[in-house]
Amino acid sequence: GGDRTVQFWTVQGYDITLDIRLSNRGVGDRPYAIEYLWSGGTLNDQYNANHEALTITPPEEASRAAIVATISGHGYSSDAEYCGEFCNHENHFTVNGLSTYTKDHPEASTAHGCADAVHIGTVPNQFGTWVYGRGGWCPGLQVDQWVQDITADLTFGAENTLEYHATIDGVEHYDTST
């Protein structure tokens, strides 16, 4: 219940139509609260430093918790390697130093990664590099949310530490464009 705000930000001009469809798919529970953690940025030598560890205290009465993230290479292409588009960038979330959950993009840099995804929504024949696999997105294809249940790693009603960092092909990335 209550008012909600939806925001969309981009440096590119778009005509936007929004159609919101809400449903209960038999999950059995609903979100009690949402805690904002981090947002993206350009994957350069300051990226991980700009994503400091956080301390959160989930409500004691909560029964489940998850990391919900929308992760793609959009905005990472400002370095010389265009790693947001064409490198496997891995996103690591660590909960209380116990477990690390990783979202990676092995389809990046494949010769036909986006062409092979036409049947699920990639818009074909856009000239240029549209056929190549990218880090978490393809032209015209939605970027699905990545959801990881972290209930087992949390202590509800107490402080918990969440850490996040990104790597490219398993190593820290340093911008080589300067």
BALOBA-1460 file (C-alpha; in Angstrom, 3 decimals):
// residues 178
<rec num="1" residu="g" x="0.000" y="0.000" z="0.000"/>
<rec num="2" residu="g" x="0.893" y="3.661" z="-0.237"/>
<rec num="3" residu="d" x="2.436" y="5.864" z="-2.884"/>
<rec num="4" residu="r" x="5.427" y="4.615" z="-4.853"/>
<rec num="5" residu="t" x="7.877" y="6.435" z="-7.100"/>
<rec num="6" residu="v" x="9.378" y="4.976" z="-10.261"/>
<rec num="7" residu="q" x="12.486" y="6.630" z="-11.711"/>
<rec num="8" residu="f" x="14.393" y="6.139" z="-14.948"/>
<rec num="9" residu="w" x="17.706" y="7.856" z="-15.654"/>
<rec num="10" residu="t" x="19.917" y="7.690" z="-18.709"/>
<rec num="11" residu="v" x="22.240" y="9.891" z="-20.713"/>
<rec num="12" residu="q" x="20.516" y="8.754" z="-23.892"/>
<rec num="13" residu="g" x="17.164" y="10.087" z="-25.068"/>
<rec num="14" residu="y" x="14.261" y="7.648" z="-25.090"/>
<rec num="15" residu="d" x="10.498" y="7.701" z="-25.499"/>
<rec num="16" residu="i" x="9.230" y="5.695" z="-22.570"/>
<rec num="17" residu="t" x="6.007" y="3.832" z="-22.051"/>
<rec num="18" residu="l" x="5.472" y="2.210" z="-18.676"/>
<rec num="19" residu="d" x="3.057" y="-0.637" z="-18.098"/>
<rec num="20" residu="i" x="3.088" y="-2.013" z="-14.550"/>
<rec num="21" residu="r" x="1.534" y="-5.409" z="-13.937"/>
<rec num="22" residu="l" x="1.390" y="-6.686" z="-10.387"/>
<rec num="23" residu="s" x="0.650" y="-10.270" z="-9.447"/>
<rec num="24" residu="n" x="0.961" y="-12.747" z="-6.642"/>
<rec num="25" residu="r" x="2.505" y="-15.892" z="-8.056"/>
<rec num="26" residu="g" x="1.917" y="-17.990" z="-4.984"/>
<rec num="27" residu="v" x="5.189" y="-17.030" z="-3.300"/>
<rec num="28" residu="g" x="3.444" y="-17.008" z="0.049"/>
<rec num="29" residu="d" x="5.103" y="-13.965" z="1.553"/>
<rec num="30" residu="r" x="5.697" y="-10.361" z="0.582"/>
<rec num="31" residu="p" x="8.538" y="-7.893" z="1.105"/>
<rec num="32" residu="y" x="8.507" y="-6.395" z="4.575"/>
<rec num="33" residu="a" x="11.208" y="-3.830" z="3.906"/>
<rec num="34" residu="i" x="13.778" y="-2.908" z="1.305"/>
<rec num="35" residu="e" x="17.272" y="-1.703" z="2.233"/>
<rec num="36" residu="y" x="19.182" y="0.263" z="-0.394"/>
<rec num="37" residu="l" x="22.742" y="-1.062" z="-0.597"/>
<rec num="38" residu="w" x="24.857" y="0.170" z="-3.533"/>
<rec num="39" residu="s" x="24.520" y="1.531" z="-7.037"/>
<rec num="40" residu="g" x="26.809" y="1.006" z="-9.997"/>
<rec num="41" residu="g" x="29.217" y="3.306" z="-11.746"/>
<rec num="42" residu="t" x="32.072" y="3.060" z="-14.176"/>
<rec num="43" residu="l" x="34.183" y="-0.024" z="-13.549"/>
<rec num="44" residu="n" x="37.570" y="1.641" z="-13.104"/>
<rec num="45" residu="d" x="40.352" y="1.731" z="-10.513"/>
<rec num="46" residu="q" x="38.050" y="3.483" z="-7.986"/>
<rec num="47" residu="y" x="35.010" y="1.245" z="-8.459"/>
<rec num="48" residu="n" x="35.593" y="-1.136" z="-5.560"/>
<rec num="49" residu="a" x="36.756" y="1.666" z="-3.257"/>
<rec num="50" residu="n" x="33.423" y="3.410" z="-3.929"/>
<rec num="51" residu="h" x="31.500" y="0.361" z="-2.710"/>
<rec num="52" residu="e" x="32.404" y="0.129" z="0.963"/>
<rec num="53" residu="a" x="31.185" y="-2.616" z="3.286"/>
<rec num="54" residu="l" x="27.806" y="-1.937" z="4.910"/>
<rec num="55" residu="t" x="26.290" y="-2.857" z="8.250"/>
<rec num="56" residu="i" x="22.584" y="-3.679" z="8.240"/>
<rec num="57" residu="t" x="20.199" y="-4.890" z="10.928"/>
<rec num="58" residu="p" x="17.335" y="-6.901" z="9.445"/>
<rec num="59" residu="p" x="14.130" y="-6.824" z="11.493"/>
<rec num="60" residu="e" x="13.934" y="-9.599" z="14.084"/>
<rec num="61" residu="e" x="10.468" y="-10.566" z="12.873"/>
<rec num="62" residu="a" x="11.634" y="-11.079" z="9.272"/>
<rec num="63" residu="s" x="11.637" y="-14.650" z="7.997"/>
<rec num="64" residu="r" x="13.662" y="-14.304" z="4.816"/>
<rec num="65" residu="a" x="16.142" y="-11.957" z="3.140"/>
<rec num="66" residu="a" x="17.558" y="-11.724" z="-0.364"/>
<rec num="67" residu="i" x="19.971" y="-9.659" z="-2.403"/>
<rec num="68" residu="v" x="18.053" y="-8.298" z="-5.385"/>
<rec num="69" residu="a" x="20.211" y="-6.606" z="-8.005"/>
<rec num="70" residu="t" x="19.955" y="-5.442" z="-11.581"/>
<rec num="71" residu="i" x="23.435" y="-5.969" z="-12.994"/>
<rec num="72" residu="s" x="24.618" y="-5.290" z="-16.516"/>
<rec num="73" residu="g" x="27.564" y="-3.775" z="-18.324"/>
<rec num="74" residu="h" x="25.705" y="-0.574" z="-19.184"/>
<rec num="75" residu="g" x="27.921" y="2.394" z="-18.313"/>
<rec num="76" residu="y" x="31.101" y="0.346" z="-18.065"/>
<rec num="77" residu="s" x="32.106" y="0.953" z="-21.672"/>
<rec num="78" residu="s" x="33.975" y="4.171" z="-20.933"/>
<rec num="79" residu="d" x="37.314" y="2.400" z="-20.523"/>
<rec num="80" residu="a" x="39.707" y="1.444" z="-23.311"/>
<rec num="81" residu="e" x="38.757" y="-2.233" z="-23.110"/>
<rec num="82" residu="y" x="34.956" y="-1.711" z="-23.244"/>
<rec num="83" residu="c" x="34.780" y="-4.266" z="-20.470"/>
<rec num="84" residu="g" x="31.192" y="-3.603" z="-19.567"/>
<rec num="85" residu="e" x="30.184" y="-4.806" z="-22.936"/>
<rec num="86" residu="f" x="32.709" y="-7.445" z="-23.808"/>
<rec num="87" residu="c" x="34.376" y="-8.750" z="-20.615"/>
<rec num="88" residu="n" x="33.081" y="-11.188" z="-18.038"/>
<rec num="89" residu="h" x="32.655" y="-8.894" z="-15.055"/>
<rec num="90" residu="e" x="31.931" y="-10.751" z="-11.849"/>
<rec num="91" residu="n" x="29.984" y="-9.155" z="-9.017"/>
<rec num="92" residu="h" x="30.723" y="-10.641" z="-5.580"/>
<rec num="93" residu="f" x="28.446" y="-10.140" z="-2.554"/>
<rec num="94" residu="t" x="29.752" y="-11.460" z="0.796"/>
<rec num="95" residu="v" x="27.477" y="-11.796" z="3.837"/>
<rec num="96" residu="n" x="29.084" y="-11.734" z="7.301"/>
<rec num="97" residu="g" x="32.282" y="-13.095" z="5.812"/>
<rec num="98" residu="l" x="30.541" y="-16.473" z="5.555"/>
<rec num="99" residu="s" x="29.269" y="-16.860" z="2.024"/>
<rec num="100" residu="t" x="29.950" y="-15.102" z="-1.234"/>
<rec num="101" residu="y" x="27.308" y="-14.952" z="-3.938"/>
<rec num="102" residu="t" x="28.607" y="-14.167" z="-7.418"/>
<rec num="103" residu="k" x="26.803" y="-12.889" z="-10.507"/>
<rec num="104" residu="d" x="29.009" y="-13.271" z="-13.552"/>
<rec num="105" residu="h" x="28.572" y="-12.890" z="-17.306"/>
<rec num="106" residu="p" x="30.309" y="-15.758" z="-19.126"/>
<rec num="107" residu="e" x="28.398" y="-14.931" z="-22.316"/>
<rec num="108" residu="a" x="30.405" y="-11.702" z="-22.674"/>
<rec num="109" residu="s" x="32.814" y="-11.672" z="-25.606"/>
<rec num="110" residu="t" x="31.273" y="-14.714" z="-27.253"/>
<rec num="111" residu="a" x="30.987" y="-14.466" z="-31.019"/>
<rec num="112" residu="h" x="27.202" y="-14.926" z="-31.151"/>
<rec num="113" residu="g" x="25.977" y="-14.400" z="-27.573"/>
<rec num="114" residu="c" x="23.330" y="-11.805" z="-28.422"/>
<rec num="115" residu="a" x="22.460" y="-13.337" z="-31.804"/>
<rec num="116" residu="d" x="21.769" y="-16.600" z="-29.978"/>
<rec num="117" residu="a" x="19.359" y="-14.728" z="-27.692"/>
<rec num="118" residu="v" x="17.027" y="-13.414" z="-30.425"/>
<rec num="119" residu="h" x="14.444" y="-16.059" z="-29.479"/>
<rec num="120" residu="i" x="14.139" y="-14.520" z="-25.984"/>
<rec num="121" residu="g" x="13.993" y="-10.874" z="-27.005"/>
<rec num="122" residu="t" x="17.250" y="-9.498" z="-28.419"/>
<rec num="123" residu="v" x="16.368" y="-7.132" z="-31.252"/>
<rec num="124" residu="p" x="18.238" y="-8.452" z="-34.323"/>
<rec num="125" residu="n" x="19.892" y="-6.738" z="-37.272"/>
<rec num="126" residu="q" x="20.997" y="-3.536" z="-35.548"/>
<rec num="127" residu="f" x="24.201" y="-3.309" z="-37.581"/>
<rec num="128" residu="g" x="27.596" y="-3.080" z="-35.913"/>
<rec num="129" residu="t" x="28.324" y="-5.370" z="-32.986"/>
<rec num="130" residu="w" x="24.809" y="-6.439" z="-31.990"/>
<rec num="131" residu="v" x="25.590" y="-10.154" z="-32.465"/>
<rec num="132" residu="y" x="28.392" y="-10.360" z="-29.875"/>
<rec num="133" residu="g" x="27.806" y="-11.515" z="-26.303"/>
<rec num="134" residu="r" x="27.783" y="-8.752" z="-23.725"/>
<rec num="135" residu="g" x="28.105" y="-8.486" z="-19.960"/>
<rec num="136" residu="g" x="24.535" y="-8.926" z="-18.761"/>
<rec num="137" residu="w" x="22.602" y="-7.351" z="-21.622"/>
<rec num="138" residu="c" x="21.825" y="-7.502" z="-25.321"/>
<rec num="139" residu="p" x="20.232" y="-4.843" z="-27.555"/>
<rec num="140" residu="g" x="16.501" y="-4.676" z="-26.834"/>
<rec num="141" residu="l" x="16.562" y="-7.494" z="-24.273"/>
<rec num="142" residu="q" x="15.379" y="-6.821" z="-20.744"/>
<rec num="143" residu="v" x="17.904" y="-7.060" z="-17.910"/>
<rec num="144" residu="d" x="16.399" y="-9.437" z="-15.378"/>
<rec num="145" residu="q" x="16.858" y="-8.940" z="-11.670"/>
<rec num="146" residu="w" x="19.309" y="-11.299" z="-10.000"/>
<rec num="147" residu="v" x="17.917" y="-12.645" z="-6.708"/>
<rec num="148" residu="q" x="19.929" y="-14.563" z="-4.115"/>
<rec num="149" residu="d" x="18.393" y="-15.779" z="-0.862"/>
<rec num="150" residu="i" x="20.818" y="-14.912" z="1.970"/>
<rec num="151" residu="t" x="18.588" y="-15.914" z="4.895"/>
<rec num="152" residu="a" x="20.934" y="-18.645" z="6.145"/>
<rec num="153" residu="d" x="23.853" y="-16.204" z="6.454"/>
<rec num="154" residu="l" x="22.069" y="-13.476" z="8.435"/>
<rec num="155" residu="t" x="21.278" y="-12.956" z="12.089"/>
<rec num="156" residu="f" x="17.897" y="-11.238" z="12.266"/>
<rec num="157" residu="g" x="17.595" y="-8.454" z="14.824"/>
<rec num="158" residu="a" x="21.394" y="-8.004" z="14.956"/>
<rec num="159" residu="e" x="24.081" y="-6.217" z="12.938"/>
<rec num="160" residu="n" x="25.294" y="-7.980" z="9.804"/>
<rec num="161" residu="t" x="28.048" y="-7.001" z="7.378"/>
<rec num="162" residu="l" x="27.577" y="-6.970" z="3.611"/>
<rec num="163" residu="e" x="30.501" y="-6.532" z="1.243"/>
<rec num="164" residu="y" x="30.541" y="-6.049" z="-2.523"/>
<rec num="165" residu="h" x="33.314" y="-5.912" z="-5.092"/>
<rec num="166" residu="a" x="33.672" y="-6.518" z="-8.799"/>
<rec num="167" residu="t" x="36.350" y="-8.275" z="-10.811"/>
<rec num="168" residu="i" x="36.906" y="-8.892" z="-14.505"/>
<rec num="169" residu="d" x="37.896" y="-12.391" z="-15.514"/>
<rec num="170" residu="g" x="38.765" y="-13.011" z="-11.852"/>
<rec num="171" residu="v" x="41.081" y="-10.047" z="-11.258"/>
<rec num="172" residu="e" x="40.716" y="-6.441" z="-10.120"/>
<rec num="173" residu="h" x="40.191" y="-4.127" z="-13.086"/>
<rec num="174" residu="y" x="42.192" y="-1.014" z="-13.693"/>
<rec num="175" residu="d" x="41.177" y="1.455" z="-16.346"/>
<rec num="176" residu="t" x="43.774" y="1.556" z="-19.105"/>
<rec num="177" residu="s" x="42.219" y="4.460" z="-21.021"/>
<rec num="178" residu="t" x="44.356" y="7.167" z="-19.364"/>
